[in-house]
Amino acid sequence: MRYLTSTIAAFALAGAAGVFAQEPAPAQPPAQPPAREQAPKATVTGCVVQAKTTDGGTVFVLSKAEGGSATMYVLGGSSQSDWSANANKKVEVTGPVQEPVSADKSSASDPKVVRPPLIAVESVKVVAQSCT
């Protein structure tokens, strides 16, 4: 029995020594997630207007938009007070454009619900004091 215990202890020590004697594996950098596609930037001119949302809230939009792929954009990236100061003015805005993603299929088929793209405004310039 003593011989068996000594043999088991010797194998355990040899195994432990073998583990510690191994060279550590080269450190690999953590896997990088795929880069999210940056939304393309656009410069668009239009009229700042306050609009109602389907949940009863309000949002500022750029209506009668020129220079982009849509005629209306939801304005993001600035606070509501910034947009209220520019309401009913013609402005030029620049920023990345994000197409709308609709999770609610019922409102997607409702012709009364408009889902314009969002422009995350990085710069804004007033080009006319009124929209005419």
Summary of the structure (lengths in Angstrom):
residues: 132
radius of gyration: 30.6
end to end distance: 102.0
largest distance: 102.0
contacts: 291
relative contact order: 0.19
helix: 23%
strand: 33%
